[in-house]
């Protein structure tokens, strides 16, 4: 579930593709759907933010984009090569929606449930 910031005046699809490439090395994709409204969630009281400004909003608001992955696993590279951003992930694994929800941090659980529900018509049977 790569996530990241949208640069000022950056199109949501451009930002989503950029973040996906930076965090996973994946570029072989086809657009499926996106959310058009902003979805917000609050950080939990025990969360220690890094690089988040908490003066306006104590959480994050996001738009979500679903892509179909058209490549093979050889394309996946989480080493962040080709970007100036630091490597964020050190392992990756495919998960079903239920597994992803159960493994995510507690404060994002309801958000992930909403994302998977919104995009459920695009999932292939497991």
Backbone as a ProteinNet text record, in pm:
[ID]
protein_1_A
[PRIMARY]
XXXXXXXXXXXXXXXXXXXXXXXXXXXXXXXXXXXXXXXXXXXXXXXXXXXXXXXXXXXXXXXXXXXXXXXXXXXXXXXXXXXXXXXXXXXXXXXXXXXXXXXXXXXXXXXXXXXXXXXXXXXXXX
[TERTIARY]
84.5	0	89.7	167.2	252.4	169.5	224.5	157.6	262.5	220.1	314.3	247.5	325.7	273.7	248.2	157.9	128.9	195	279.7	347.2	245.7	276.6	186.8	159	32.4	-15.3	10.3	42.7	66.7	-65.7	-88.4	-207.1	-203.2	-317.9	-325.4	-271.4	-301.4	-251.4	-100.8	-49	95.6	163.5	106.6	162.6	158	45.7	32.3	134	150.3	248.1	389.9	419.7	552.9	582.3	487.6	507.2	523.2	441.2	451.3	589.2	637.5	770.1	879.6	872.5	975.2	982.5	867.4	864.6	875.6	842.8	840.9	915.9	950.6	1012.6	912.8	784.5	681.2	637.1	638.2	585.4	490.6	485.7	398	258.2	179.6	48.7	-56	-181.5	-296.7	-388.5	-435.8	-526	-658.8	-711.8	-842.6	-944.2	-909.6	-1006.5	-934.3	-1006	-951.6	-1066	-1031.8	-1129.1	-1118.1	-1229.4	-1225.9	-1235.9	-1287.7	-1291.2	-1172	-1137.8	-1029.7	-1085	-1012.7	-1048.7	-947.1	-995.7	-906.9	-913	-803.2	-799.7	-706.5	-730.9	-649.1	-538.6	-425.5	-320.2	-368.1	-325.3	-359.7	-273.9	-320	-243.9	-102.2	-77.7	55.6	148.8	98.9	179.4	277.6	403.3	505.2	532.4	481.6	494.3	637.3	667.8	795.1	759.6	809	785.6	638.9	560.5	421	402.3	339.3	307.1	172.8	171.4	49.1	-21.8	18.4	-43.4	-183.5	-213.7	-343.8	-435.6	-380.5	-461.3	-378.9	-434.4	-360	-386.1	-346.3	-366.9	-325.9	-387.5	-360.4	-491.5	-490.5	-601.8	-543	-617.3	-562.9	-668.4	-619.9	-697	-627.3	-704	-648.7	-667.7	-571	-573.8	-548.3	-625.1	-605.6	-549.4	-443.9	-383.8	-383.9	-388.2	-363.4	-214.7	-151.1	-9.6	2	66.2	79.3	217	305.2	440.6	456.2	582.1	609.9	692.8	712.6	778.2	923	985.9	1123.4	1131.8	1022	1019.9	1022.1	975.8	962.1	1099.4	1125.4	1254.1	1227.2	1233.2	1203.8	1328.1	1439	1565.1	1571.2	1470.4	1462.9	1574.2	1629.1	1727.5	1656.2	1721.6	1660.4	1579	1586.2	1518.5	1611.1	1587.9	1667.5	1605.3	1489.7	1421.1	1488.4	1486.9	1544.4	1456.4	1517.3	1442.8	1346	1219	1117	1086.5	1104.5	1064.9	1184.2	1183.9	1293.6	1244.8	1113.9	1051.3	920.4	875.3	742.4	679.7	548.1	475.3	336.1	280.5	142.2	50.5	-56.4	-156.7	-295.7	-386.8	-528.4	-572.9	-684.8	-733.5	-748.3	-805.4	-823.7	-690	-590.6	-457.8	-394.5	-405.5	-347.8	-411.1	-541.6	-611.7	-565.6	-553.6	-515.9	-370.8	-284.2	-143.1	-105.4	-196.2	-160.3	-165.5	-103.2	-106.3	-250.2	-279.8	-416.2	-482.3	-408.1	-470.7	-512.6	-461.6	-498.3	-600.9	-638.9	-724.4	-857.5	-928.1	-1057.7	-1039.3	-928.7	-899.3	-876.8	-799	-774	-902.7	-986.2	-1115.1	-1195.9	-1196.2	-1269.1	-1210	-1079.3	-1011.2	-1046.4	-1032.8	-1061.5	-1208.4	-1296.9	-1438.9	-1464	-1403.4	-1424	-1374.5	-1266.6	-1205.6	-1235.6	-1324.1	-1348	-1392.6	-1459.5	-1505.9	-1389.4	-1270.9	-1152.8	-1064.6	-1096.9	-1013.4	-1040.2	-932.6	-945.7	-970.8	-1046.6	-1066.8	-934.5	-922.8	-800	-818.2
-117	0	124.2	144.6	263.5	390.1	481.9	608.5	717.8	837.9	947.7	1078.3	1181.2	1315	1350.2	1444.1	1501.4	1638.4	1659.9	1788.7	1896.3	2020.4	2130.3	2130.9	2137.2	2138.4	2006.9	1900.1	1771	1696.1	1638.8	1558	1433.1	1391.4	1275.8	1148.6	1125.8	1005	1010.3	1126.6	1142.8	1115.1	1169.4	1148	1000.4	934.4	793	707.5	733.2	657.8	684.3	809.2	845.1	774.8	780.1	716	564.5	504.4	360.2	324.6	401	375.6	396.2	505.4	533	424.1	374.4	281	134.3	101.6	-39.7	-71	30.9	7.4	-30.7	-36.1	-81.4	30.5	0.9	95.7	28.4	-103.1	-177.8	-187	-81.8	-73.9	-21	-50.6	5.5	67.2	186.3	255.9	182.5	166.3	104.4	204.5	273	361.4	452	554.4	639.7	693.7	736.2	806.8	954.4	1023.5	1164	1259	1209.6	1293.5	1257.4	1349.9	1325.6	1243.5	1139.9	1057.3	1086.3	1119.7	1157.5	1055.6	1046.9	969.8	1041.3	1022.4	1083.7	988.9	1047.7	969.4	929.8	815	772.9	850.2	863.7	941	889.9	760.2	704.1	718.1	776.7	791	906.6	881	985.3	1020.8	1135.1	1167.6	1200.3	1161.7	1196.4	1271.2	1390.6	1471.8	1507.7	1510.6	1551.6	1678.8	1777.4	1900.6	1880.7	1891.6	1866.3	1995	2107.3	2232	2250.8	2192	2210.3	2089.9	1971.5	1849.7	1737.3	1664.9	1558.6	1424	1413.4	1291.2	1311.7	1236	1250	1249	1315.6	1302.6	1253.2	1164.1	1094.3	1077.1	1068.1	1016.2	886.2	789.9	658	626.7	552.9	512.8	362.4	294.2	150.2	129.4	51.7	11.7	-140.6	-192.9	-336.1	-348.9	-444.1	-469	-559.1	-510.6	-583.6	-647	-628.5	-680.3	-814.9	-853	-974.1	-935.1	-1028.2	-996.3	-950.3	-977.8	-930.8	-778.7	-713.3	-567.3	-502.6	-572.4	-514	-493.1	-367.3	-329.3	-225.9	-268.4	-178.2	-106.6	-113.3	-53.3	97.5	156.2	301	351.5	262.9	307.1	393.1	494.1	581.1	693.4	709	818.2	875.9	998.8	1059.4	1032.1	967.6	935.7	816.4	813.8	697.3	574	458.9	333.9	324.2	297.9	289.7	147.1	51.9	-85.9	-178.2	-285.9	-380.6	-521.3	-538.1	-663.6	-629.4	-720	-704.9	-842.2	-843.2	-968.6	-937.6	-1028	-1014.1	-1054.8	-979.7	-1011.2	-1000.9	-1079.3	-1059.7	-932.1	-873.8	-755.2	-779.6	-891.3	-919.5	-928.6	-990.7	-999.9	-861.7	-778.9	-644.4	-562.3	-573.3	-500.2	-548.5	-678.3	-732.1	-700.3	-678.2	-654.5	-506.3	-417.8	-275.5	-217.3	-103	-37.8	-0.4	-5.3	10.6	138.9	249.8	376.8	382.8	293.3	292.7	185.4	104.2	-11.7	28.4	124.4	165.5	225.9	297.6	356.1	245.4	143.3	32.1	-43.5	-63.6	-129	-50.5	80.2	166.4	157.9	156.8	148.3	16.8	-94.5	-224.2	-237.6	-181.6	-184.4	-102.5	16.1	102.9	38.9	-36.9	-95.1	-243.7	-298.8	-444.4	-500	-421.1	-472.2	-497.6	-450.1	-466.4	-584.1	-652	-761.7	-889	-960.1	-1093.9	-1192.7	-1297	-1399.8	-1462.2	-1491.2	-1552.1	-1702.7
0	0	0	-104.7	-109.1	-90.6	-16.3	10.7	13.5	-17.1	-9.4	-41.1	-38.4	-57.5	-202.6	-218.8	-349.8	-352.7	-450.6	-462.7	-502	-470.3	-504.1	-654.9	-690.2	-829.1	-903.7	-833.7	-898.1	-913	-1027.8	-1054.2	-968	-917.3	-827.8	-894	-1021.9	-1089	-1108.8	-1140.5	-1154.3	-1020.5	-912.2	-778.4	-739.4	-767.2	-731.8	-807.2	-935.9	-1015	-965.3	-932.4	-882.6	-750	-657.8	-528.1	-542.2	-627.3	-651.1	-705.5	-801.7	-859.1	-755	-678.8	-577.9	-470.7	-428.3	-315.9	-355.7	-481.7	-520.8	-649.8	-727.4	-857	-964.7	-931.7	-1024.6	-1118	-1248.7	-1347.8	-1446.9	-1446.5	-1538.9	-1478.4	-1498	-1433.6	-1529.9	-1496.7	-1566.9	-1462.5	-1490.3	-1398.1	-1389.8	-1268	-1246.6	-1192.9	-1084.5	-1019.1	-920.5	-874.5	-769.5	-685.3	-564.4	-481.8	-519.3	-521.2	-561.2	-443.2	-331.2	-212.6	-123.4	-35	60.1	175.5	215.6	330.7	440	557.8	668	780.9	851.5	976.5	1072.6	1201.4	1305.3	1348	1384.6	1447.7	1587.2	1633.9	1769.1	1869.1	1992.4	2092.3	2115.2	2094.6	2116.8	1996.4	1886.1	1765	1780.5	1749.5	1748.2	1603.4	1556.6	1414.7	1373.5	1250.7	1188.2	1060.3	1046.4	926.6	906.4	1012.1	1002	1082.8	1023.9	1094.8	1162.6	1293.8	1368.3	1409.5	1354.8	1395.6	1338.4	1224.9	1161.1	1176.5	1169.6	1165.5	1224.8	1316.1	1384.4	1317	1192.7	1116.5	972.8	884.6	741.7	665.8	551.9	459.1	328.6	264.2	148.1	39.9	-81.4	-193.8	-231.2	-279.4	-310.2	-457.4	-513.4	-653.8	-660.5	-743.2	-765.2	-905.3	-912.3	-1039	-1046.4	-1167.4	-1189.6	-1219.9	-1157.2	-1182.9	-1304	-1409.5	-1535.4	-1553.5	-1457.1	-1469.5	-1401.4	-1379.9	-1303.8	-1181.8	-1093.1	-966.8	-982.1	-1095.2	-1117.7	-1122.3	-1154.1	-1161.4	-1023.2	-922.3	-789.4	-727	-688.9	-630.4	-521.4	-396.8	-285.9	-233.2	-306.6	-261.3	-281.3	-344.6	-368.8	-460.4	-542.1	-640.1	-743.9	-792.7	-891.9	-829.4	-699.3	-631.5	-525.2	-489.7	-382.6	-245.5	-244.4	-119.6	-52.4	81	149.9	132	138.9	128.4	245.8	216.7	320.9	363.1	272.6	299.6	282.7	359.1	352.9	321.9	314.9	275	204.5	120.3	62.2	50	39.8	29.1	-24.7	-103.5	-148.2	-32.7	-12.8	88.9	29.2	80.8	49.8	122.2	82.3	154.8	305.1	343.9	487.3	560.1	497.1	558.9	571.9	467.8	472.2	584.8	598.6	704.8	841.6	858.7	990.2	1026.2	926.9	952.9	959.1	919.9	919	1060.2	1077.5	1208	1243.4	1370.8	1419.6	1368.3	1367.4	1330.3	1183.7	1099.1	957.6	922	1019.1	990.7	925.3	981.6	924.4	784.8	765.9	635	531.9	568.2	476.6	445.6	546.4	522.1	418.7	431.8	338.2	197.7	188.3	58.1	-11.2	60.1	-0.9	-39.2	39.8	4.1	-122.2	-131.1	-246.9	-376.2	-368.7	-488.3	-505.2	-425.1	-425.2	-559.1	-640.3	-769.7	-866	-832.4	-919.7	-879	-769.4	-721.8	-800.1	-826	-885.8	-773.3	-799.7	-695.2	-653.2	-526.1	-473.4	-469.3
[MASK]
++++++++++++++++++++++++++++++++++++++++++++++++++++++++++++++++++++++++++++++++++++++++++++++++++++++++++++++++++++++++++++++

